[in-house]
C-alpha cells in the first residue's frame, strides 16, 4: 500500500464518520462536508491504486 492509498482510505473513513454524525445530529453542513471528504478520499485512494498498478506493470 502506497502513501496515496493509505491517506485516501483514511480520508474516506473520516468523511464517512462526519457524514454519519451530520445525519444523526441533523447538521446538513457536516453531512455534506463528510460526503465531500469521503469522495476526495476515494479519489486519492483510486489514484494510489493506479499508481501502484503502473509501478507493478513497469517492473514486468
Helices and strands as residue ranges (DSSP letters): H 3-25, H 28-59
